[in-house]
Amino acid sequence: MTIFDRDGFDAFLGTWPGVAFVDQWDSHVAKVGDKVFAVLGERENWRLVIKCSEESFEILTSLDGIGQAPYFAKRKWISISDQASLEPEEIEHYVQRSYALVASGLTRKLRAELGIVLT
């Protein structure tokens, strides 16, 4: 089970405060406070779309198997192939960062209601 299959995706992200899953855009989408932070494209070539910092965007999009996410790139979203040259732990780290980046944009009140504590 990996983050690139639905069960692994749900198991890894589902324990974080405020996370909800929906199926939209022909994909499995993870949201926090009704804001998207990760998209699992369920096709032959599995892809994971996440938000990242500007610095990470520049570095990651230069690696094999990682590119600008269609429709999201101008906001620093990347698309990671299941064949990308990153270790599973690195991918999990970037997914956690995506969650934190999106959650930090929520109001303090909503973060408190959802039990989100950012460090």
C-alpha positions as CSV (number, residue, x, y, z in Angstrom):
1,M,0.0,0.0,0.0
2,T,1.4,3.4,-1.1
3,I,0.2,7.0,-1.1
4,F,-0.4,6.4,-4.8
5,D,-3.3,4.1,-4.2
6,R,-6.6,5.1,-2.7
7,D,-6.3,3.0,0.5
8,G,-2.8,4.2,1.2
9,F,-3.8,7.8,0.4
10,D,-6.8,7.7,2.8
11,A,-4.8,5.9,5.5
12,F,-1.9,8.4,5.5
13,L,-4.0,11.6,5.2
14,G,-7.1,10.5,7.0
15,T,-5.7,10.8,10.5
16,W,-4.9,14.5,10.2
17,P,-7.2,17.0,11.8
18,G,-10.0,18.4,9.6
19,V,-9.3,16.2,6.6
20,A,-12.2,15.1,4.4
21,F,-12.2,13.2,1.1
22,V,-14.4,13.8,-1.9
23,D,-14.4,12.4,-5.4
24,Q,-14.4,15.1,-8.0
25,W,-12.6,15.9,-11.3
26,D,-12.3,12.2,-12.0
27,S,-10.0,12.0,-9.0
28,H,-9.9,11.4,-5.2
29,V,-9.4,14.7,-3.4
30,A,-8.3,15.5,0.1
31,K,-9.5,18.8,1.6
32,V,-8.9,20.6,4.9
33,G,-11.5,23.2,5.9
34,D,-13.1,22.6,2.4
35,K,-9.8,23.7,0.7
36,V,-8.0,21.2,-1.6
37,F,-4.5,20.2,-0.5
38,A,-4.0,16.9,-2.4
39,V,-5.5,15.3,-5.4
40,L,-4.9,11.6,-6.3
41,G,-5.5,11.0,-10.0
42,E,-6.8,7.5,-10.4
43,R,-5.7,6.5,-13.9
44,E,-3.2,4.2,-15.5
45,N,-0.4,6.6,-14.7
46,W,-1.1,7.5,-11.0
47,R,-0.4,11.1,-10.2
48,L,-0.5,13.1,-7.0
49,V,-1.1,16.8,-7.1
50,I,-0.1,19.0,-4.2
51,K,0.7,22.6,-3.3
52,C,4.3,23.6,-2.4
53,S,6.4,26.6,-1.5
54,E,8.0,28.7,-4.3
55,E,11.5,27.3,-3.6
56,S,10.2,23.7,-3.6
57,F,8.3,24.3,-6.8
58,E,11.5,25.4,-8.6
59,I,13.5,22.4,-7.3
60,L,10.9,19.7,-7.7
61,T,9.7,20.6,-11.2
62,S,13.3,20.1,-12.4
63,L,13.2,16.4,-11.3
64,D,12.1,13.5,-13.5
65,G,8.4,12.5,-13.0
66,I,7.4,15.9,-11.5
67,G,5.9,18.8,-13.3
68,Q,3.6,21.8,-13.0
69,A,0.1,20.7,-12.3
70,P,-2.3,21.5,-15.0
71,Y,-4.7,24.3,-14.0
72,F,-2.9,24.8,-10.7
73,A,0.7,25.7,-11.7
74,K,0.5,29.5,-11.3
75,R,-0.3,28.9,-7.6
76,K,2.7,26.6,-7.1
77,W,1.0,23.2,-7.4
78,I,3.0,20.2,-8.7
79,S,2.0,16.9,-10.2
80,I,4.1,13.9,-9.0
81,S,4.1,10.7,-11.0
82,D,4.2,7.4,-9.3
83,Q,7.5,6.9,-11.2
84,A,9.0,10.2,-9.8
85,S,12.6,10.1,-8.5
86,L,11.6,10.8,-4.9
87,E,11.6,8.4,-2.0
88,P,8.2,7.6,-0.4
89,E,9.2,9.5,2.8
90,E,10.0,12.6,0.7
91,I,6.7,12.5,-1.1
92,E,4.9,12.1,2.3
93,H,6.9,15.1,3.6
94,Y,5.7,17.2,0.7
95,V,2.1,16.1,1.1
96,Q,2.3,17.1,4.8
97,R,3.7,20.5,3.7
98,S,0.9,21.0,1.3
99,Y,-1.6,20.3,4.1
100,A,0.2,22.9,6.4
101,L,0.3,25.5,3.6
102,V,-3.4,25.2,2.9
103,A,-4.4,24.9,6.5
104,S,-2.4,28.1,7.3
105,G,-4.7,30.0,5.0
106,L,-7.7,29.0,7.0
107,T,-9.0,31.4,9.7
108,R,-7.7,30.9,13.2
109,K,-11.3,30.2,14.3
110,L,-11.7,27.4,11.7
111,R,-8.3,25.9,12.5
112,A,-9.3,25.8,16.2
113,E,-12.7,24.2,15.4
114,L,-10.9,21.6,13.3
115,G,-8.3,21.0,15.9
116,I,-5.4,22.1,13.7
117,V,-2.3,23.2,15.4
118,L,0.4,24.6,13.1
119,T,4.0,24.7,14.2
